């Protein structure tokens, strides 16, 4: 299912993933939030970002998650952990078509 009208009308991103393109480039940049960690990422632009919790919190709520490779984490559980940790609100249990930006109850 599409999430909204924007995802219904958006063109596929297949060209982005075509590794045979002659003029394709990508430069990964870590999130500015990671500048608060001790990771050796060289983050300089934090753009006013501040982490919602410290590393102890994230280590505790993700204890037991398997980050050893792609697609090994339970996506549903990880989404719930991220939602709670970043938004500070309960995870929605059903689609209500509510604009969550304006609804503090979700």
N, CA, C and O atoms as a GROMACS GRO file, in nm:
protein
  424
    1UNK      N    1   0.084  -0.120   0.000
    1UNK     CA    2   0.000   0.000   0.000
    1UNK      C    3   0.087   0.124   0.000
    1UNK      O    4   0.196   0.127   0.058
    2UNK      N    5   0.037   0.227  -0.066
    2UNK     CA    6   0.105   0.356  -0.063
    2UNK      C    7   0.074   0.426   0.068
    2UNK      O    8  -0.032   0.407   0.127
    3UNK      N    9   0.169   0.507   0.111
    3UNK     CA   10   0.150   0.580   0.236
    3UNK      C   11   0.057   0.699   0.220
    3UNK      O   12  -0.021   0.730   0.309
    4UNK      N   13   0.067   0.766   0.106
    4UNK     CA   14  -0.014   0.886   0.083
    4UNK      C   15  -0.012   0.919  -0.067
    4UNK      O   16   0.042   0.843  -0.148
    5UNK      N   17  -0.069   1.032  -0.102
    5UNK     CA   18  -0.075   1.074  -0.242
    5UNK      C   19   0.064   1.093  -0.302
    5UNK      O   20   0.085   1.067  -0.421
    6UNK      N   21   0.159   1.138  -0.221
    6UNK     CA   22   0.295   1.159  -0.272
    6UNK      C   23   0.360   1.029  -0.317
    6UNK      O   24   0.427   1.027  -0.420
    7UNK      N   25   0.340   0.921  -0.244
    7UNK     CA   26   0.403   0.795  -0.284
    7UNK      C   27   0.332   0.730  -0.401
    7UNK      O   28   0.391   0.649  -0.472
    8UNK      N   29   0.206   0.765  -0.422
    8UNK     CA   30   0.132   0.712  -0.538
    8UNK      C   31   0.185   0.774  -0.666
    8UNK      O   32   0.196   0.706  -0.768
    9UNK      N   33   0.216   0.902  -0.663
    9UNK     CA   34   0.253   0.975  -0.784
    9UNK      C   35   0.403   0.988  -0.808
    9UNK      O   36   0.444   1.042  -0.911
   10UNK      N   37   0.485   0.940  -0.718
   10UNK     CA   38   0.630   0.951  -0.732
   10UNK      C   39   0.684   0.846  -0.827
   10UNK      O   40   0.642   0.730  -0.825
   11UNK      N   41   0.778   0.888  -0.911
   11UNK     CA   42   0.841   0.795  -1.005
   11UNK      C   43   0.934   0.700  -0.928
   11UNK      O   44   0.989   0.737  -0.825
   12UNK      N   45   0.952   0.579  -0.979
   12UNK     CA   46   1.043   0.483  -0.914
   12UNK      C   47   1.186   0.537  -0.911
   12UNK      O   48   1.225   0.616  -0.996
   13UNK      N   49   1.262   0.494  -0.812
   13UNK     CA   50   1.400   0.538  -0.795
   13UNK      C   51   1.499   0.438  -0.853
   13UNK      O   52   1.614   0.433  -0.808
   14UNK      N   53   1.459   0.359  -0.949
   14UNK     CA   54   1.545   0.253  -1.002
   14UNK      C   55   1.677   0.305  -1.058
   14UNK      O   56   1.778   0.237  -1.048
   15UNK      N   57   1.677   0.425  -1.116
   15UNK     CA   58   1.801   0.480  -1.171
   15UNK      C   59   1.907   0.504  -1.063
   15UNK      O   60   2.026   0.495  -1.090
   16UNK      N   61   1.864   0.533  -0.944
   16UNK     CA   62   1.957   0.558  -0.835
   16UNK      C   63   2.039   0.433  -0.805
   16UNK      O   64   2.155   0.442  -0.765
   17UNK      N   65   1.980   0.317  -0.824
   17UNK     CA   66   2.045   0.192  -0.788
   17UNK      C   67   2.110   0.121  -0.907
   17UNK      O   68   2.152   0.006  -0.894
   18UNK      N   69   2.120   0.187  -1.020
   18UNK     CA   70   2.184   0.130  -1.138
   18UNK      C   71   2.335   0.151  -1.127
   18UNK      O   72   2.383   0.262  -1.151
   19UNK      N   73   2.409   0.048  -1.092
   19UNK     CA   74   2.553   0.060  -1.072
   19UNK      C   75   2.631   0.070  -1.203
   19UNK      O   76   2.752   0.091  -1.200
   20UNK      N   77   2.564   0.056  -1.317
   20UNK     CA   78   2.631   0.063  -1.447
   20UNK      C   79   2.628   0.203  -1.507
   20UNK      O   80   2.674   0.223  -1.620
   21UNK      N   81   2.576   0.300  -1.434
   21UNK     CA   82   2.572   0.436  -1.485
   21UNK      C   83   2.714   0.491  -1.497
   21UNK      O   84   2.800   0.463  -1.412
   22UNK      N   85   2.738   0.568  -1.602
   22UNK     CA   86   2.871   0.625  -1.623
   22UNK      C   87   2.897   0.744  -1.531
   22UNK      O   88   3.010   0.762  -1.485
   23UNK      N   89   2.797   0.824  -1.505
   23UNK     CA   90   2.815   0.945  -1.424
   23UNK      C   91   2.733   0.937  -1.296
   23UNK      O   92   2.637   1.012  -1.277
   24UNK      N   93   2.771   0.847  -1.212
   24UNK     CA   94   2.700   0.830  -1.086
   24UNK      C   95   2.799   0.850  -0.973
   24UNK      O   96   2.908   0.794  -0.974
   25UNK      N   97   2.761   0.930  -0.874
   25UNK     CA   98   2.847   0.944  -0.758
   25UNK      C   99   2.762   0.965  -0.634
   25UNK      O  100   2.647   1.007  -0.641
   26UNK      N  101   2.820   0.935  -0.524
   26UNK     CA  102   2.752   0.949  -0.396
   26UNK      C  103   2.857   0.970  -0.289
   26UNK      O  104   2.957   0.898  -0.285
   27UNK      N  105   2.835   1.066  -0.204
   27UNK     CA  106   2.926   1.089  -0.093
   27UNK      C  107   2.845   1.076   0.035
   27UNK      O  108   2.759   1.159   0.064
   28UNK      N  109   2.874   0.973   0.112
   28UNK     CA  110   2.803   0.951   0.238
   28UNK      C  111   2.849   1.053   0.340
   28UNK      O  112   2.967   1.086   0.349
   29UNK      N  113   2.755   1.102   0.417
   29UNK     CA  114   2.786   1.196   0.523
   29UNK      C  115   2.712   1.154   0.649
   29UNK      O  116   2.589   1.139   0.647
   30UNK      N  117   2.783   1.135   0.759
   30UNK     CA  118   2.717   1.093   0.882
   30UNK      C  119   2.629   1.205   0.938
   30UNK      O  120   2.653   1.324   0.915
   31UNK      N  121   2.528   1.165   1.010
   31UNK     CA  122   2.439   1.261   1.074
   31UNK      C  123   2.516   1.346   1.174
   31UNK      O  124   2.607   1.298   1.241
   32UNK      N  125   2.478   1.472   1.182
   32UNK     CA  126   2.542   1.562   1.279
   32UNK      C  127   2.523   1.517   1.422
   32UNK      O  128   2.603   1.552   1.509
   33UNK      N  129   2.419   1.442   1.449
   33UNK     CA  130   2.395   1.392   1.584
   33UNK      C  131   2.510   1.303   1.629
   33UNK      O  132   2.543   1.298   1.748
   34UNK      N  133   2.571   1.232   1.535
   34UNK     CA  134   2.682   1.143   1.571
   34UNK      C  135   2.805   1.220   1.614
   34UNK      O  136   2.901   1.160   1.664
   35UNK      N  137   2.804   1.351   1.597
   35UNK     CA  138   2.916   1.433   1.644
   35UNK      C  139   2.926   1.434   1.795
   35UNK      O  140   3.031   1.469   1.849
   36UNK      N  141   2.819   1.397   1.864
   36UNK     CA  142   2.820   1.391   2.011
   36UNK      C  143   2.878   1.260   2.063
   36UNK      O  144   2.895   1.243   2.183
   37UNK      N  145   2.910   1.168   1.973
   37UNK     CA  146   2.962   1.038   2.015
   37UNK      C  147   3.114   1.038   2.006
   37UNK      O  148   3.176   1.134   1.961
   38UNK      N  149   3.172   0.929   2.050
   38UNK     CA  150   3.318   0.915   2.041
   38UNK      C  151   3.359   0.841   1.914
   38UNK      O  152   3.476   0.804   1.900
   39UNK      N  153   3.266   0.820   1.823
   39UNK     CA  154   3.298   0.753   1.697
   39UNK      C  155   3.391   0.840   1.613
   39UNK      O  156   3.370   0.961   1.606
   40UNK      N  157   3.491   0.784   1.549
   40UNK     CA  158   3.586   0.862   1.470
   40UNK      C  159   3.530   0.893   1.330
   40UNK      O  160   3.582   0.843   1.230
   41UNK      N  161   3.427   0.975   1.324
   41UNK     CA  162   3.360   1.003   1.197
   41UNK      C  163   3.397   1.138   1.138
   41UNK      O  164   3.367   1.164   1.021
   42UNK      N  165   3.459   1.224   1.214
   42UNK     CA  166   3.496   1.356   1.164
   42UNK      C  167   3.376   1.445   1.136
   42UNK      O  168   3.378   1.524   1.041
   43UNK      N  169   3.271   1.434   1.216
   43UNK     CA  170   3.152   1.516   1.196
   43UNK      C  171   3.182   1.658   1.241
   43UNK      O  172   3.224   1.681   1.354
   44UNK      N  173   3.161   1.754   1.150
   44UNK     CA  174   3.185   1.894   1.185
   44UNK      C  175   3.057   1.975   1.180
   44UNK      O  176   3.043   2.072   1.255
   45UNK      N  177   2.963   1.939   1.094
   45UNK     CA  178   2.839   2.015   1.080
   45UNK      C  179   2.727   1.949   1.159
   45UNK      O  180   2.671   1.848   1.117
   46UNK      N  181   2.697   2.005   1.273
   46UNK     CA  182   2.592   1.948   1.357
   46UNK      C  183   2.458   2.014   1.333
   46UNK      O  184   2.355   1.962   1.377
   47UNK      N  185   2.455   2.126   1.266
   47UNK     CA  186   2.332   2.195   1.225
   47UNK      C  187   2.230   2.206   1.337
   47UNK      O  188   2.110   2.191   1.313
   48UNK      N  189   2.275   2.232   1.458
   48UNK     CA  190   2.183   2.250   1.569
   48UNK      C  191   2.117   2.122   1.616
   48UNK      O  192   2.021   2.127   1.694
   49UNK      N  193   2.166   2.007   1.572
   49UNK     CA  194   2.106   1.881   1.612
   49UNK      C  195   2.156   1.840   1.750
   49UNK      O  196   2.272   1.861   1.784
   50UNK      N  197   2.068   1.780   1.828
   50UNK     CA  198   2.105   1.731   1.959
   50UNK      C  199   2.038   1.597   1.979
   50UNK      O  200   1.920   1.580   1.948
   51UNK      N  201   2.112   1.502   2.029
   51UNK     CA  202   2.059   1.369   2.053
   51UNK      C  203   1.950   1.372   2.159
   51UNK      O  204   1.957   1.451   2.253
   52UNK      N  205   1.851   1.287   2.143
   52UNK     CA  206   1.742   1.280   2.240
   52UNK      C  207   1.780   1.201   2.364
   52UNK      O  208   1.723   1.221   2.471
   53UNK      N  209   1.878   1.112   2.352
   53UNK     CA  210   1.923   1.028   2.463
   53UNK      C  211   2.072   1.004   2.449
   53UNK      O  212   2.130   1.022   2.342
   54UNK      N  213   2.134   0.962   2.559
   54UNK     CA  214   2.276   0.932   2.552
   54UNK      C  215   2.298   0.788   2.505
   54UNK      O  216   2.203   0.712   2.489
   55UNK      N  217   2.424   0.753   2.484
   55UNK     CA  218   2.456   0.621   2.431
   55UNK      C  219   2.415   0.508   2.525
   55UNK      O  220   2.385   0.398   2.480
   56UNK      N  221   2.413   0.534   2.656
   56UNK     CA  222   2.371   0.433   2.752
   56UNK      C  223   2.226   0.394   2.729
   56UNK      O  224   2.191   0.276   2.733
   57UNK      N  225   2.141   0.494   2.705
   57UNK     CA  226   1.999   0.467   2.678
   57UNK      C  227   1.985   0.380   2.554
   57UNK      O  228   1.915   0.278   2.556
   58UNK      N  229   2.051   0.420   2.443
   58UNK     CA  230   2.036   0.346   2.317
   58UNK      C  231   2.093   0.205   2.329
   58UNK      O  232   2.039   0.111   2.270
   59UNK      N  233   2.202   0.188   2.404
   59UNK     CA  234   2.258   0.055   2.425
   59UNK      C  235   2.158  -0.033   2.500
   59UNK      O  236   2.144  -0.151   2.469
   60UNK      N  237   2.092   0.023   2.597
   60UNK     CA  238   1.995  -0.054   2.677
   60UNK      C  239   1.873  -0.094   2.595
   60UNK      O  240   1.831  -0.209   2.599
   61UNK      N  241   1.814   0.000   2.520
   61UNK     CA  242   1.691  -0.031   2.446
   61UNK      C  243   1.716  -0.116   2.322
   61UNK      O  244   1.622  -0.174   2.267
   62UNK      N  245   1.841  -0.124   2.278
   62UNK     CA  246   1.871  -0.209   2.163
   62UNK      C  247   1.950  -0.334   2.204
   62UNK      O  248   2.003  -0.405   2.118
   63UNK      N  249   1.957  -0.360   2.334
   63UNK     CA  250   2.027  -0.479   2.382
   63UNK      C  251   1.965  -0.604   2.319
   63UNK      O  252   1.843  -0.621   2.321
   64UNK      N  253   2.048  -0.689   2.265
   64UNK     CA  254   2.000  -0.811   2.203
   64UNK      C  255   1.972  -0.799   2.054
   64UNK      O  256   1.946  -0.900   1.988
   65UNK      N  257   1.977  -0.677   1.999
   65UNK     CA  258   1.956  -0.660   1.855
   65UNK      C  259   2.081  -0.709   1.781
   65UNK      O  260   2.193  -0.694   1.830
   66UNK      N  261   2.061  -0.768   1.666
   66UNK     CA  262   2.172  -0.819   1.587
   66UNK      C  263   2.206  -0.720   1.477
   66UNK      O  264   2.142  -0.717   1.372
   67UNK      N  265   2.309  -0.638   1.501
   67UNK     CA  266   2.353  -0.539   1.403
   67UNK      C  267   2.473  -0.590   1.323
   67UNK      O  268   2.544  -0.511   1.262
   68UNK      N  269   2.497  -0.720   1.323
   68UNK     CA  270   2.615  -0.775   1.258
   68UNK      C  271   2.607  -0.774   1.106
   68UNK      O  272   2.708  -0.795   1.039
   69UNK      N  273   2.489  -0.752   1.050
   69UNK     CA  274   2.474  -0.748   0.905
   69UNK      C  275   2.341  -0.688   0.867
   69UNK      O  276   2.253  -0.670   0.951
   70UNK      N  277   2.327  -0.657   0.740
   70UNK     CA  278   2.205  -0.597   0.690
   70UNK      C  279   2.086  -0.691   0.714
   70UNK      O  280   2.099  -0.813   0.705
   71UNK      N  281   1.975  -0.632   0.744
   71UNK     CA  282   1.847  -0.703   0.755
   71UNK      C  283   1.845  -0.811   0.863
   71UNK      O  284   1.767  -0.906   0.853
   72UNK      N  285   1.927  -0.798   0.964
   72UNK     CA  286   1.924  -0.896   1.073
   72UNK      C  287   1.844  -0.845   1.192
   72UNK      O  288   1.807  -0.923   1.280
   73UNK      N  289   1.817  -0.718   1.196
   73UNK     CA  290   1.740  -0.659   1.305
   73UNK      C  291   1.591  -0.676   1.276
   73UNK      O  292   1.547  -0.662   1.162
   74UNK      N  293   1.514  -0.706   1.379
   74UNK     CA  294   1.369  -0.711   1.367
   74UNK      C  295   1.322  -0.569   1.336
   74UNK      O  296   1.322  -0.483   1.424
   75UNK      N  297   1.281  -0.544   1.212
   75UNK     CA  298   1.249  -0.409   1.166
   75UNK      C  299   1.133  -0.348   1.245
   75UNK      O  300   1.138  -0.229   1.278
   76UNK      N  301   1.031  -0.425   1.274
   76UNK     CA  302   0.916  -0.371   1.347
   76UNK      C  303   0.957  -0.326   1.487
   76UNK      O  304   0.922  -0.216   1.530
   77UNK      N  305   1.031  -0.410   1.556
   77UNK     CA  306   1.076  -0.374   1.691
   77UNK      C  307   1.171  -0.255   1.687
   77UNK      O  308   1.161  -0.165   1.771
   78UNK      N  309   1.263  -0.253   1.590
   78UNK     CA  310   1.358  -0.142   1.580
   78UNK      C  311   1.285  -0.011   1.549
   78UNK      O  312   1.320   0.093   1.606
   79UNK      N  313   1.184  -0.013   1.462
   79UNK     CA  314   1.105   0.106   1.434
   79UNK      C  315   1.038   0.158   1.560
   79UNK      O  316   1.032   0.279   1.582
   80UNK      N  317   0.987   0.068   1.642
   80UNK     CA  318   0.922   0.108   1.767
   80UNK      C  319   1.022   0.173   1.864
   80UNK      O  320   0.992   0.272   1.929
   81UNK      N  321   1.143   0.114   1.872
   81UNK     CA  322   1.246   0.170   1.958
   81UNK      C  323   1.286   0.309   1.910
   81UNK      O  324   1.300   0.402   1.990
   82UNK      N  325   1.304   0.324   1.778
   82UNK     CA  326   1.340   0.455   1.723
   82UNK      C  327   1.229   0.556   1.746
   82UNK      O  328   1.256   0.670   1.784
   83UNK      N  329   1.105   0.517   1.722
   83UNK     CA  330   0.992   0.608   1.741
   83UNK      C  331   0.989   0.659   1.884
   83UNK      O  332   0.985   0.780   1.908
   84UNK      N  333   0.993   0.568   1.979
   84UNK     CA  334   0.987   0.606   2.120
   84UNK      C  335   1.107   0.691   2.158
   84UNK      O  336   1.092   0.793   2.227
   85UNK      N  337   1.225   0.650   2.114
   85UNK     CA  338   1.346   0.722   2.152
   85UNK      C  339   1.360   0.859   2.090
   85UNK      O  340   1.413   0.950   2.153
   86UNK      N  341   1.313   0.875   1.966
   86UNK     CA  342   1.327   1.003   1.896
   86UNK      C  343   1.208   1.095   1.914
   86UNK      O  344   1.225   1.216   1.929
   87UNK      N  345   1.088   1.039   1.914
   87UNK     CA  346   0.969   1.122   1.928
   87UNK      C  347   0.924   1.136   2.073
   87UNK      O  348   0.862   1.236   2.110
   88UNK      N  349   0.956   1.036   2.155
   88UNK     CA  350   0.916   1.041   2.295
   88UNK      C  351   0.767   1.015   2.317
   88UNK      O  352   0.713   1.047   2.422
   89UNK      N  353   0.702   0.957   2.217
   89UNK     CA  354   0.560   0.927   2.228
   89UNK      C  355   0.538   0.780   2.196
   89UNK      O  356   0.625   0.714   2.140
   90UNK      N  357   0.420   0.730   2.232
   90UNK     CA  358   0.393   0.589   2.205
   90UNK      C  359   0.381   0.565   2.055
   90UNK      O  360   0.341   0.654   1.979
   91UNK      N  361   0.417   0.446   2.014
   91UNK     CA  362   0.411   0.407   1.873
   91UNK      C  363   0.264   0.388   1.833
   91UNK      O  364   0.189   0.323   1.906
   92UNK      N  365   0.223   0.442   1.718
   92UNK     CA  366   0.083   0.426   1.677
   92UNK      C  367   0.054   0.279   1.646
   92UNK      O  368   0.134   0.211   1.582
   93UNK      N  369  -0.061   0.232   1.691
   93UNK     CA  370  -0.094   0.091   1.670
   93UNK      C  371  -0.184   0.070   1.550
   93UNK      O  372  -0.201  -0.044   1.506
   94UNK      N  373  -0.241   0.176   1.496
   94UNK     CA  374  -0.323   0.162   1.376
   94UNK      C  375  -0.314   0.291   1.295
   94UNK      O  376  -0.286   0.398   1.349
   95UNK      N  377  -0.339   0.279   1.166
   95UNK     CA  378  -0.339   0.397   1.079
   95UNK      C  379  -0.467   0.475   1.102
   95UNK      O  380  -0.577   0.422   1.097
   96UNK      N  381  -0.448   0.603   1.128
   96UNK     CA  382  -0.564   0.688   1.152
   96UNK      C  383  -0.571   0.804   1.053
   96UNK      O  384  -0.664   0.885   1.059
   97UNK      N  385  -0.474   0.812   0.961
   97UNK     CA  386  -0.463   0.923   0.867
   97UNK      C  387  -0.438   1.055   0.939
   97UNK      O  388  -0.462   1.162   0.883
   98UNK      N  389  -0.390   1.048   1.062
   98UNK     CA  390  -0.361   1.166   1.142
   98UNK      C  391  -0.227   1.224   1.099
   98UNK      O  392  -0.133   1.151   1.067
   99UNK      N  393  -0.219   1.356   1.099
   99UNK     CA  394  -0.092   1.422   1.076
   99UNK      C  395  -0.018   1.422   1.209
   99UNK      O  396  -0.051   1.500   1.298
  100UNK      N  397   0.081   1.336   1.224
  100UNK     CA  398   0.150   1.321   1.351
  100UNK      C  399   0.230   1.444   1.391
  100UNK      O  400   0.265   1.458   1.508
  101UNK      N  401   0.260   1.532   1.298
  101UNK     CA  402   0.331   1.655   1.333
  101UNK      C  403   0.247   1.743   1.422
  101UNK      O  404   0.300   1.820   1.503
  102UNK      N  405   0.114   1.734   1.410
  102UNK     CA  406   0.024   1.820   1.485
  102UNK      C  407  -0.044   1.746   1.600
  102UNK      O  408  -0.127   1.805   1.669
  103UNK      N  409  -0.012   1.620   1.622
  103UNK     CA  410  -0.085   1.539   1.718
  103UNK      C  411   0.010   1.485   1.823
  103UNK      O  412   0.082   1.388   1.797
  104UNK      N  413   0.011   1.545   1.941
  104UNK     CA  414   0.100   1.501   2.047
  104UNK      C  415   0.053   1.373   2.114
  104UNK      O  416   0.127   1.315   2.194
  105UNK      N  417  -0.066   1.327   2.084
  105UNK     CA  418  -0.119   1.205   2.146
  105UNK      C  419  -0.069   1.080   2.078
  105UNK      O  420  -0.098   0.971   2.126
  106UNK      N  421   0.006   1.090   1.968
  106UNK     CA  422   0.051   0.972   1.897
  106UNK      C  423   0.199   0.959   1.902
  106UNK      O  424   0.255   0.864   1.847
   0.00000   0.00000   0.00000
